[in-house]
Amino acid sequence: MNGVTRTGWTAYGLAGLVIVIDQAVKAWILGLGLAVGETRPVAGPLQFTLVQNNGVSFGFLRADQDLARWGLVVFSVIVAAMIVWWARRTNRLLQAVGYGLVAGGALGNAIDRARFGSVVDFIDVQRIGFFPWVFNVADSAITVGVICLLLDSLRREPPEGFPSENPK
């Protein structure tokens, strides 16, 4: 792409890495032969519980109809495309990391919806007592990416290309 900053390429590389890791781990989990709803203890509060998530993040807004499934795939791809577009010009590393994690996570879950009709969730830490959801690598990337973007937005100086509130 013409005009992509070095930091933009970092976002693209991170998005690709998230997709590869997410899909590889999901393939490994599916290869374990767990039945949907089956739980396998791992260590401490971590266990694997295979869940087919038809909803959005952490199972919210369950979408059992085929139209909703493909609507979520299209929505995820559009969101990722917008993030990739914004990332091309960023010069801020934290923003690039946020963009890469969110885009990669969105596309990782979109791949699941297109392939399986639902998202493969399996990371289960319910035994810690206050986090009742089962999630996956893509969900984690999206969550950490949003946190990075929020932290980046707290910077005192405006993003490059935006006018300052106090012009000199």
Helices and strands as residue ranges (DSSP letters): H 6-31, E 39-43, E 46-53, G 57-59, H 66-87, H 93-116, E 119-124, G 126-128, E 134-135, H 137-153
